Amino acid sequence: MEDMKLRIKGSEERTFTIHYSCSGFYNGGALAPSICCITMTNLQTEEIHTFALHNYVLQGKNFVEAERELLLDFVKFYNTLENPIVVHWLMDGSGYGFKAITARCENFGIYDLSFIKMQAFDLSIYSNSSLRPTLERNHCTSVNILGGKEEALWFSQRNYNAVKLSTEAKSFGLTQLLKLYLKNDMETGSFIFD
């Protein structure tokens, strides 16, 4: 616990929260789920960097082109970060998160993404709940936050903007939650899943 606080203190400018949305869980197979949105929020400036299907579809790109551009732009942005500290919520598993994003990039022939250079911290280990109830309990929510099942539903109905707004709200909410955690003010609550 103290390790994350010590590493972040004085490094807020290179500390980001990350959240992403996709079409399902990754099972380690050849084809990873489609990525709908990846958002990173800077802890110090609260600047939100979003890479979303919705934005590319609005430019007239088809689904495949839009997803490829989303991934290329994310990789380009991520590769500019120097030794980032990346705070996430359950993104280090085998079926979701960093492995799924990397696998999806590889599905598009994008091989220059490596999460090795980051220091990653899973904020979920300090909570007794899933993300949405933890954000709600700590007053770090917005009306745009959807549950995982709702995001999947909107994705299947091609409402990529709703998924984008939810992903941005979760990344920003994680930033607010991280600030509370760093001040020892994060409420963990009882164990609930949304």
C-alpha positions in Angstrom: 0.0 0.0 0.0 2.6 2.5 1.0 4.7 1.5 -2.0 2.2 3.0 -4.5 1.8 6.2 -2.4 5.6 6.7 -2.3 6.0 6.1 -6.0 3.3 8.5 -7.0 4.2 11.3 -4.6 6.2 13.8 -6.6 5.4 11.9 -9.9 1.8 13.1 -10.4 2.7 14.5 -13.9 3.5 11.0 -15.2 0.7 9.2 -13.3 -2.4 8.2 -15.3 -5.5 6.2 -14.6 -6.7 4.0 -17.4 -9.9 2.3 -18.3 -11.2 0.7 -21.4 -14.3 -1.0 -22.9 -14.5 -3.9 -25.3 -17.0 -6.3 -26.8 -16.2 -9.1 -24.3 -13.6 -11.0 -22.3 -10.4 -12.2 -23.9 -9.9 -16.0 -23.6 -6.3 -16.0 -24.8 -7.2 -17.2 -28.2 -6.0 -15.9 -31.6 -8.8 -13.3 -31.8 -9.2 -10.7 -29.0 -12.5 -8.8 -28.4 -13.1 -5.5 -30.3 -12.0 -2.4 -28.4 -14.6 0.3 -28.2 -12.7 2.9 -26.1 -9.5 3.4 -24.1 -9.2 6.4 -21.8 -6.2 7.7 -19.8 -6.5 10.6 -17.4 -3.6 12.4 -16.0 -3.5 12.7 -12.2 -2.0 16.1 -12.0 -3.8 18.0 -14.8 -6.9 15.8 -15.0 -6.5 15.9 -18.8 -8.5 13.1 -20.4 -7.0 11.3 -23.4 -9.7 9.3 -25.2 -9.4 6.8 -28.1 -12.9 5.8 -29.1 -14.7 4.1 -32.0 -17.3 6.8 -31.8 -14.9 9.5 -32.8 -13.6 7.7 -35.8 -17.0 6.5 -37.0 -18.1 10.2 -36.9 -15.2 10.8 -39.4 -16.9 8.4 -41.8 -14.6 5.4 -41.1 -16.2 1.9 -41.1 -16.0 -0.2 -37.9 -12.7 -2.0 -38.8 -11.0 1.2 -39.9 -12.2 3.0 -36.9 -10.9 0.4 -34.5 -7.6 0.2 -36.2 -7.2 4.0 -36.0 -8.2 4.0 -32.4 -5.5 1.4 -31.6 -2.8 3.2 -33.7 -3.5 6.5 -32.0 -3.6 5.0 -28.5 -0.2 3.2 -29.1 1.3 6.4 -30.5 0.2 8.4 -27.4 1.2 5.7 -25.0 4.6 5.3 -26.5 5.3 9.0 -25.9 4.9 8.6 -22.1 8.2 8.2 -20.2 8.1 5.7 -17.4 4.4 6.2 -16.7 2.7 5.2 -13.5 -0.6 3.6 -14.6 -3.3 3.1 -12.1 -6.1 0.8 -13.1 -9.0 -1.4 -11.9 -8.5 -5.1 -12.5 -6.7 -4.7 -15.9 -3.8 -7.1 -15.1 -5.8 -10.4 -15.5 -5.6 -12.8 -18.4 -9.1 -12.2 -19.7 -9.3 -8.4 -19.6 -7.1 -5.4 -19.7 -3.5 -5.0 -20.8 -3.3 -8.5 -22.4 -6.5 -8.0 -24.3 -5.5 -4.6 -25.6 -2.1 -6.0 -26.7 -3.7 -9.0 -28.3 -6.2 -6.8 -30.2 -3.4 -4.6 -31.4 -1.6 -7.7 -32.7 -4.8 -8.7 -34.5 -4.4 -5.5 -36.5 -0.6 -6.0 -37.1 0.3 -3.4 -34.5 3.3 -4.8 -32.6 4.9 -1.7 -31.1 2.9 -1.6 -27.9 4.6 -2.8 -24.7 3.2 -2.2 -21.3 6.6 -3.3 -19.8 7.9 0.2 -19.2 5.0 1.3 -16.9 4.7 0.9 -13.2 1.2 -0.5 -12.9 -1.0 -0.4 -9.7 -4.4 -2.1 -9.4 -6.5 0.2 -7.2 -9.1 -2.5 -6.8 -7.0 -4.3 -4.2 -7.8 -1.5 -1.7 -11.6 -1.9 -2.1 -14.1 -4.5 -1.0 -16.4 -3.8 -4.0 -16.4 -3.7 -7.7 -15.6 -0.4 -9.5 -19.1 1.2 -9.8 -20.1 0.8 -6.2 -16.7 2.0 -5.0 -16.9 5.1 -7.2 -20.5 5.7 -5.9 -19.5 5.3 -2.3 -16.7 7.8 -2.7 -18.8 10.3 -4.7 -16.6 9.9 -7.7 -19.3 9.1 -10.2 -21.1 10.8 -13.1 -24.4 10.1 -14.7 -22.5 8.6 -17.7 -21.2 5.6 -15.8 -22.7 2.3 -17.0 -22.2 -1.2 -15.6 -20.3 -3.7 -17.7 -23.5 -5.4 -19.0 -24.9 -2.1 -20.0 -21.7 -1.2 -21.9 -21.9 -4.5 -23.7 -25.5 -3.9 -24.6 -24.8 -0.4 -25.9 -21.8 -1.7 -27.8 -23.9 -4.4 -29.5 -26.5 -1.8 -30.4 -23.7 0.4 -31.9 -24.2 3.2 -29.4 -20.4 3.7 -29.2 -20.9 7.2 -27.8 -22.6 5.9 -24.6 -19.7 3.5 -24.1 -17.2 6.2 -24.7 -18.8 8.5 -22.2 -18.9 5.7 -19.6 -15.3 4.8 -20.2 -14.2 8.5 -19.8 -16.3 8.8 -16.6 -14.7 5.7 -15.1 -11.2 6.8 -15.9 -11.9 10.3 -14.4 -13.6 8.7 -11.5 -10.6 6.5 -10.9 -8.5 9.7 -10.8 -10.7 11.1 -8.1 -10.7 7.8 -6.2 -6.9 7.7 -6.5 -6.6 11.2 -5.0 -8.8 10.1 -2.0 -6.7 7.0 -1.6 -3.5 9.0 -1.6 -5.0 11.1 1.2 -6.2 8.0 3.1 -9.8 9.1 2.6 -11.0 6.2 0.3 -14.0 4.3 1.6 -13.8 0.6 0.9 -17.2 -0.5 2.0 -18.7 -4.0 1.9 -18.1 -6.5 -0.9 -20.6 -6.0 -3.7 -20.6 -6.6 -7.4 -22.5 -4.5 -10.0 
